[in-house]
Amino acid sequence: MKKNEVYEVVVTDMNNMGFGIAHIDGMAVFVDGGVTGDRLNIRIIKTASSYAVARIEEVLSASDKREQDPCPLRRCGGCTLGHITREYELELKKSFVKASFHKQGIDADVKDVVTDGRRTGYRNKVQMPVEGGKYGYYAKHSHEIIPCGKCLLSSELFSDVIAFTASYRFPADPQLRHIYIRYGEKTGEMMLTLVTRLDRIKGEEDFVKDVTAAFPMLKSVVVNTNAEDTNVILGKKSRAICGKDEITDVLCGCIFAVSSHSFFQVNRNVAELLYEKAIELAAESGPNKVADLYCGAGTIGISFAKKHPGTAVYGLEVVPEAVENAKKNAERNGIKNAEFLCADAETADLSGIDVCIVDPPRKGISEALAEKIVKSGINRLVYVSCNHETLARDAKYFLSHGYNMGEITPYDMFPRTGSVESVALFVRTESAVSASSEKE
């Protein structure tokens, strides 16, 4: 197989990057835009020792799982699964989760993917680079800006605000680098952040008057200063030039403050479904003490504490700003039974904890923390995961150390993309409890 050679293939599977998978003489070929069931003429554009990459030259016979991608901006690489049917997208995502567990030798009970029914317009946050009068998204694997009037994944409210801001005639060059919008779906509050190289923008007072007159839902306008030439969007210094430096939204019946820097799930509706499931699993055994590790701004812990006021909740997070946000969010919701500490999850004191909730980053939890959970005798572990591969890896550890695993529920937090989140429950077996008691 050589570069630029053309082959006829049938696509037999897909990966989470939106590539169809075919085989030529036993070698896997990843076809950009290919769909399971397609019969295609493809051209090889890259070869490696164990695989090749190809582009479609001609669709000879289209799969019934293929549909026309309504987005004209596929070059941005955001909607990697935008060219397949909704039914097949959900089927694929379930298979991705199941395959990760199969790879670890685990026959997992993976349920159908939970969705709120939306495939577009779900993002409550958008960050667009601005350069030379152009704004939009970067083409994948480059810093070329693809002009974008409207993104199908984002709230319809965003496009007009972005266009107004990008075309606004300031008295002097504001050196605008990014336009960043956050939106509270339940409260209707919107925040506009201008990421610039300057601490102050000439004419910012007039801009605030004009933009808030045009868009009354704007309750916060912030200038964020970032003069560093890096890929990091936000600088450390922010200044509100209208309203406060935060807005609020409602999740699981609790009010949460959202700033430019704070973490808040971009798909509010599905996040609520996921958190409700995690809370349900954590509460089933009637715990007295619950540990919420990697708690961020306290969304899961506070939601649990409000629903179960008789249970003590201890949240740990390594980011100081997030811990302060969690404390303020607890106070805002009148929560008295939740405490938040700034500490690494590996240092957590889990003595007396009945149930542990973990919501780690993509790398999953460390073996040191997994070992601590096991040795602490935690009876129930609720694992919220944004990476099913590390979830499956960690599941193998807990299954080999005295825990049974319940069903895995995937959630479609990012429709039209290859990402999928999951919630899993691990329950300590009676034999493990007995063994622990004998050692004591």
C-alpha positions as CSV (number, residue, x, y, z in Angstrom):
1,M,0.0,0.0,0.0
2,K,1.4,3.4,-1.0
3,K,0.5,7.0,-0.7
4,N,-1.9,8.2,-3.5
5,E,-3.0,4.7,-4.4
6,V,-6.8,4.3,-4.9
7,Y,-8.8,1.3,-3.6
8,E,-12.4,0.2,-3.4
9,V,-13.3,-0.7,0.2
10,V,-16.3,-1.4,2.4
11,V,-16.4,0.4,5.8
12,T,-17.0,-2.0,8.6
13,D,-16.8,0.2,11.7
14,M,-16.2,3.7,12.9
15,N,-14.1,5.4,15.6
16,N,-14.8,8.3,17.9
17,M,-12.9,10.7,15.6
18,G,-15.5,10.2,12.8
19,F,-13.2,8.0,10.7
20,G,-14.6,4.9,9.0
21,I,-12.6,1.8,9.4
22,A,-11.9,-0.5,6.4
23,H,-9.2,-3.1,5.8
24,I,-6.9,-3.7,2.8
25,D,-4.9,-7.0,2.9
26,G,-5.5,-7.2,6.7
27,M,-4.3,-3.6,7.4
28,A,-6.7,-1.1,9.1
29,V,-7.4,1.9,7.0
30,F,-9.0,5.0,8.6
31,V,-11.2,6.8,6.1
32,D,-12.0,10.4,6.9
33,G,-15.8,10.8,6.8
34,G,-16.4,7.1,6.1
35,V,-19.5,5.5,7.6
36,T,-20.1,1.9,8.5
37,G,-21.7,0.2,5.5
38,D,-20.3,2.7,2.9
39,R,-18.8,1.2,-0.3
40,L,-16.1,3.7,-1.4
41,N,-13.3,4.5,-3.6
42,I,-10.6,5.9,-1.3
43,R,-7.2,7.5,-1.8
44,I,-4.4,6.7,0.6
45,I,-3.0,9.9,2.1
46,K,-0.8,8.5,4.8
47,T,0.8,5.1,5.6
48,A,2.4,3.7,8.8
49,S,3.7,0.3,9.8
50,S,0.3,-0.9,11.1
51,Y,-2.3,1.3,9.6
52,A,-3.1,3.8,6.8
53,V,-5.2,6.9,6.5
54,A,-7.4,7.7,3.5
55,R,-9.8,10.3,2.1
56,I,-13.0,9.5,0.1
57,E,-12.6,9.9,-3.6
58,E,-16.1,8.6,-4.5
59,V,-19.1,7.2,-2.6
60,L,-20.1,4.1,-4.7
61,S,-22.9,3.1,-2.3
62,A,-23.9,5.1,0.7
63,S,-24.7,3.5,4.1
64,D,-28.2,3.8,5.5
65,K,-26.4,5.2,8.6
66,R,-25.1,8.1,6.6
67,E,-26.9,11.5,6.5
68,Q,-26.0,14.9,5.1
69,D,-24.1,16.9,7.6
70,P,-26.0,20.3,7.9
71,C,-22.9,22.1,9.2
72,P,-20.9,23.9,6.5
73,L,-17.8,24.1,8.7
74,R,-16.6,20.5,9.0
75,R,-13.1,21.7,8.7
76,C,-13.1,22.8,12.3
77,G,-13.3,19.2,13.4
78,G,-15.9,19.8,16.1
79,C,-18.8,17.7,14.8
80,T,-16.9,14.5,14.2
81,L,-20.1,12.5,14.1
82,G,-22.2,15.0,12.3
83,H,-22.5,12.9,9.1
84,I,-24.3,9.9,10.7
85,T,-27.9,9.4,11.8
86,R,-28.8,10.2,15.4
87,E,-29.8,6.6,16.0
88,Y,-26.4,5.3,14.9
89,E,-24.6,8.0,16.9
90,L,-26.1,6.7,20.1
91,E,-25.5,3.1,19.1
92,L,-21.8,3.9,18.4
93,K,-21.3,5.7,21.7
94,K,-22.7,2.7,23.6
95,S,-20.3,0.5,21.7
96,F,-17.3,2.7,22.5
97,V,-18.0,2.3,26.2
98,K,-18.6,-1.4,25.9
99,A,-15.4,-1.9,23.8
100,S,-13.3,-0.1,26.5
101,F,-14.5,-2.6,29.1
102,H,-14.0,-5.5,26.7
103,K,-10.4,-4.4,26.2
104,Q,-9.9,-4.8,30.0
105,G,-11.5,-8.3,29.9
106,I,-14.7,-7.1,31.6
107,D,-18.2,-8.0,30.3
108,A,-19.9,-4.8,31.4
109,D,-23.7,-4.2,31.5
110,V,-23.7,-1.0,29.4
111,K,-27.2,0.6,29.2
112,D,-28.5,2.7,26.3
113,V,-27.1,6.2,26.1
114,V,-29.1,8.8,28.0
115,T,-29.9,12.0,26.1
116,D,-32.2,15.0,26.6
117,G,-33.3,14.8,23.0
118,R,-31.2,17.7,21.7
119,R,-28.5,17.2,19.1
120,T,-27.8,20.9,18.4
121,G,-27.9,24.2,20.3
122,Y,-26.9,22.6,23.6
123,R,-23.6,24.4,24.4
124,N,-23.9,27.1,27.0
125,K,-20.3,28.3,26.4
126,V,-18.4,29.3,23.3
127,Q,-14.9,30.7,22.8
128,M,-14.0,32.1,19.4
129,P,-10.6,33.4,18.3
130,V,-10.5,36.8,16.6
131,E,-7.7,37.8,14.2
132,G,-7.5,40.4,11.4
133,G,-11.2,41.1,11.5
134,K,-12.1,37.4,11.2
135,Y,-13.7,35.3,13.9
136,G,-14.7,31.7,14.0
137,Y,-13.1,28.4,14.8
138,Y,-9.6,27.1,14.1
139,A,-9.4,24.5,11.3
140,K,-8.4,21.2,12.9
141,H,-4.6,20.8,13.3
142,S,-4.0,24.4,12.4
143,H,-4.3,28.0,13.5
144,E,-6.3,29.0,10.4
145,I,-9.6,30.7,11.4
146,I,-12.6,29.4,9.6
147,P,-15.3,32.2,9.7
148,C,-18.3,31.1,11.6
149,G,-21.6,33.0,11.6
150,K,-23.3,30.3,13.7
151,C,-22.3,27.1,15.3
152,L,-24.9,24.3,15.3
153,L,-23.8,23.1,18.7
154,S,-24.2,26.5,20.5
155,S,-27.1,28.4,21.7
156,E,-28.8,30.4,18.9
157,L,-28.3,33.6,21.1
158,F,-24.6,33.6,20.7
159,S,-24.1,34.3,17.0
160,D,-25.6,37.9,17.1
161,V,-23.6,38.8,20.2
162,I,-20.4,37.6,18.7
163,A,-21.0,39.3,15.4
164,F,-21.8,42.6,17.2
165,T,-18.7,42.4,19.3
166,A,-16.3,41.4,16.5
167,S,-17.5,44.2,14.2
168,Y,-17.8,47.0,16.9
169,R,-15.9,50.1,16.0
170,F,-13.7,50.9,19.1
171,P,-11.8,54.3,19.0
172,A,-8.5,52.3,19.0
173,D,-7.5,48.7,18.3
174,P,-8.7,46.7,21.4
175,Q,-6.3,43.9,20.4
176,L,-9.1,41.5,20.9
177,R,-7.9,37.8,20.9
178,H,-11.0,35.8,21.8
179,I,-14.7,36.4,22.3
180,Y,-16.0,34.2,25.1
181,I,-19.7,33.8,26.0
182,R,-21.4,31.9,28.8
183,Y,-25.1,31.5,29.2
184,G,-27.4,30.3,32.1
185,E,-30.2,28.4,30.4
186,K,-32.5,28.4,33.4
187,T,-31.8,32.0,34.5
188,G,-31.4,33.5,31.0
189,E,-28.3,35.4,32.2
190,M,-25.4,35.8,29.7
191,M,-21.8,36.8,30.2
192,L,-19.6,38.3,27.6
193,T,-15.8,38.2,28.1
194,L,-13.4,40.1,25.8
195,V,-10.0,38.5,25.9
196,T,-7.5,41.2,25.0
197,R,-3.8,42.0,25.2
198,L,-4.7,45.2,27.0
199,D,-5.7,45.9,30.6
200,R,-8.1,48.7,29.4
201,I,-9.9,49.1,26.2
202,K,-10.4,52.6,24.8
203,G,-14.2,53.2,24.5
204,E,-15.2,50.3,26.7
205,E,-17.9,52.4,28.5
206,D,-19.6,53.1,25.2
207,F,-19.3,49.5,24.1
208,V,-21.1,48.4,27.3
209,K,-23.9,50.8,26.7
210,D,-24.4,49.7,23.1
211,V,-24.0,46.0,23.6
212,T,-26.3,45.8,26.6
213,A,-28.9,47.9,24.8
214,A,-28.8,45.5,21.9
215,F,-28.7,42.4,24.1
216,P,-30.6,42.9,27.4
217,M,-29.8,39.3,28.6
218,L,-26.1,40.4,29.1
219,K,-25.8,40.7,32.8
220,S,-22.0,40.7,32.9
221,V,-19.3,42.0,30.6
222,V,-15.7,41.2,31.5
223,V,-12.3,42.2,30.1
224,N,-9.8,39.4,30.6
225,T,-6.1,40.3,30.0
226,N,-3.9,37.8,28.3
227,A,-0.7,39.2,26.7
228,E,1.1,35.8,26.7
229,D,1.7,34.1,23.3
230,T,0.4,30.7,24.3
231,N,-2.5,28.4,23.4
232,V,-4.1,29.3,26.8
233,I,-7.2,31.4,26.1
234,L,-7.8,33.1,29.4
235,G,-5.2,35.2,31.3
236,K,-5.2,35.4,35.1
237,K,-6.5,39.0,35.3
238,S,-10.2,39.7,34.8
239,R,-12.2,42.9,35.3
240,A,-16.0,43.3,35.1
241,I,-16.9,46.5,33.1
242,C,-20.6,45.7,33.5
243,G,-22.4,43.9,36.3
244,K,-20.5,41.3,38.3
245,D,-17.8,39.0,37.1
246,E,-20.2,36.0,37.2
247,I,-23.7,34.9,36.2
248,T,-25.8,32.2,37.8
249,D,-27.6,29.1,36.5
250,V,-29.7,26.4,38.2
251,L,-28.7,22.7,38.3
252,C,-30.6,20.0,40.2
253,G,-32.6,22.7,42.0
254,C,-29.5,24.5,43.2
255,I,-28.1,27.9,42.1
256,F,-24.5,28.0,41.0
257,A,-22.3,31.0,40.1
258,V,-20.5,30.7,36.8
259,S,-17.5,32.9,36.1
260,S,-15.1,33.1,33.1
261,H,-12.7,30.7,34.9
262,S,-15.1,28.4,36.7
263,F,-15.9,24.9,35.4
264,F,-19.6,24.3,34.6
265,Q,-20.8,21.5,32.2
266,V,-21.5,22.9,28.7
267,N,-24.6,20.8,28.3
268,R,-26.7,21.8,31.3
269,N,-29.7,19.5,30.7
270,V,-27.6,16.3,30.3
271,A,-25.4,17.2,33.2
272,E,-28.5,17.4,35.4
273,L,-29.6,13.9,34.3
274,L,-26.1,12.6,35.0
275,Y,-25.8,14.2,38.4
276,E,-29.3,13.0,39.4
277,K,-28.2,9.4,38.6
278,A,-25.0,9.8,40.5
279,I,-26.9,11.2,43.5
280,E,-29.5,8.4,43.3
281,L,-26.7,5.7,43.3
282,A,-24.9,7.4,46.2
283,A,-28.0,7.7,48.3
284,E,-29.4,4.2,47.9
285,S,-27.6,2.8,51.0
286,G,-28.7,5.7,53.3
287,P,-25.1,6.9,54.0
288,N,-24.2,9.1,57.0
289,K,-21.0,10.5,55.3
290,V,-20.3,11.0,51.7
291,A,-16.9,12.1,50.2
292,D,-17.1,14.1,46.9
293,L,-13.6,13.9,45.4
294,Y,-12.5,16.1,42.5
295,C,-15.5,18.2,43.5
296,G,-14.7,21.3,41.4
297,A,-17.2,24.1,42.3
298,G,-19.3,21.6,44.3
299,T,-22.0,20.9,41.8
300,I,-22.6,17.2,42.7
301,G,-21.8,17.5,46.4
302,I,-24.1,20.5,46.9
303,S,-26.9,19.0,44.9
304,F,-26.6,15.8,47.0
305,A,-26.5,17.8,50.3
306,K,-29.6,19.7,49.4
307,K,-31.6,16.6,48.5
308,H,-30.3,14.7,51.6
309,P,-29.9,17.2,54.5
310,G,-29.3,14.4,57.0
311,T,-26.0,13.3,55.3
312,A,-22.7,15.0,55.8
313,V,-20.8,15.8,52.6
314,Y,-17.1,16.4,52.3
315,G,-15.8,17.8,49.1
316,L,-12.1,17.9,48.0
317,E,-10.6,19.8,45.2
318,V,-7.0,20.7,44.4
319,V,-7.8,24.1,42.7
320,P,-8.1,26.8,45.3
321,E,-10.4,29.0,43.3
322,A,-12.8,26.1,42.7
323,V,-12.9,25.4,46.4
324,E,-13.8,29.0,47.2
325,N,-16.5,28.8,44.5
326,A,-17.8,25.6,46.2
327,K,-18.0,27.3,49.6
328,K,-19.8,30.3,48.1
329,N,-22.2,28.1,46.2
330,A,-23.0,26.1,49.4
331,E,-23.7,29.4,51.2
332,R,-25.8,30.7,48.3
333,N,-28.0,27.5,48.6
334,G,-28.2,27.5,52.4
335,I,-26.4,24.3,52.6
336,K,-25.2,23.5,56.1
337,N,-24.3,19.8,55.7
338,A,-21.4,20.2,53.2
339,E,-17.8,21.1,53.8
340,F,-15.2,21.8,51.1
341,L,-11.5,21.6,51.5
342,C,-8.6,22.4,49.2
343,A,-6.5,19.2,49.0
344,D,-5.3,16.5,46.5
345,A,-7.8,13.6,46.4
346,E,-4.9,11.2,47.3
347,T,-4.5,12.9,50.7
348,A,-8.2,12.5,51.6
349,D,-9.1,11.2,55.0
350,L,-11.7,8.6,54.1
351,S,-12.2,7.1,57.6
352,G,-15.9,6.9,58.4
353,I,-17.0,7.6,54.9
354,D,-19.8,5.3,53.7
355,V,-20.0,6.4,50.1
356,C,-17.4,8.0,47.8
357,I,-18.2,10.0,44.7
358,V,-15.4,10.6,42.2
359,D,-15.5,12.8,39.1
360,P,-11.9,12.7,38.0
361,P,-10.3,14.3,34.9
362,R,-9.7,12.3,31.7
363,K,-6.7,10.5,33.2
364,G,-8.9,8.8,35.7
365,I,-7.9,8.2,39.3
366,S,-4.5,7.2,40.4
367,E,-3.7,3.8,41.7
368,A,-2.7,5.4,45.0
369,L,-6.2,6.8,45.4
370,A,-7.8,3.6,44.3
371,E,-5.7,1.7,46.9
372,K,-6.8,4.2,49.5
373,I,-10.5,3.8,48.7
374,V,-10.1,0.0,49.0
375,K,-8.2,0.1,52.3
376,S,-10.6,2.7,53.7
377,G,-13.4,0.1,53.4
378,I,-15.7,2.3,51.4
379,N,-18.8,0.3,50.8
380,R,-20.1,2.2,47.7
381,L,-18.2,4.1,45.0
382,V,-20.0,6.2,42.4
383,Y,-17.7,6.9,39.5
384,V,-18.5,9.7,37.2
385,S,-16.3,9.5,34.1
386,C,-15.5,11.7,31.1
387,N,-13.2,9.0,29.6
388,H,-14.6,5.4,29.4
389,E,-11.1,4.0,28.7
390,T,-9.7,5.1,32.1
391,L,-13.0,4.2,33.8
392,A,-12.6,0.6,32.4
393,R,-9.0,0.6,33.6
394,D,-9.9,1.7,37.1
395,A,-12.9,-0.7,37.1
396,K,-10.5,-3.6,36.6
397,Y,-8.6,-2.6,39.7
398,F,-11.8,-2.4,41.9
399,L,-13.1,-5.6,40.6
400,S,-9.9,-7.3,41.5
401,H,-10.0,-5.8,45.0
402,G,-13.3,-7.0,46.4
403,Y,-15.9,-4.9,44.6
404,N,-18.8,-5.8,42.3
405,M,-19.7,-3.4,39.4
406,G,-23.3,-2.5,38.6
407,E,-24.6,-1.3,35.3
408,I,-22.8,1.4,33.3
409,T,-24.9,4.3,32.2
410,P,-23.5,6.5,29.3
411,Y,-24.7,10.1,28.8
412,D,-24.6,12.0,25.6
413,M,-23.1,15.2,27.0
414,F,-21.6,16.2,23.6
415,P,-23.9,15.3,20.7
416,R,-22.4,15.2,17.2
417,T,-19.0,14.5,18.7
418,G,-17.2,11.3,19.7
419,S,-17.2,12.1,23.4
420,V,-19.4,10.3,25.9
421,E,-19.7,10.4,29.7
422,S,-20.6,7.6,32.0
423,V,-21.7,6.8,35.6
424,A,-20.8,3.5,37.2
425,L,-21.4,2.0,40.7
426,F,-19.0,-0.2,42.6
427,V,-20.3,-2.1,45.7
428,R,-18.0,-3.8,48.2
429,T,-18.8,-7.5,48.4
430,E,-19.6,-9.3,51.6
431,S,-16.5,-11.4,51.3
432,A,-14.3,-8.3,51.1
433,V,-16.1,-6.9,54.2
434,S,-15.5,-10.2,56.1
435,A,-11.8,-10.4,55.1
436,S,-11.4,-6.8,56.2
437,S,-13.0,-7.6,59.6
438,E,-10.8,-10.6,60.1
439,K,-7.6,-8.5,59.5
440,E,-8.8,-6.0,62.0
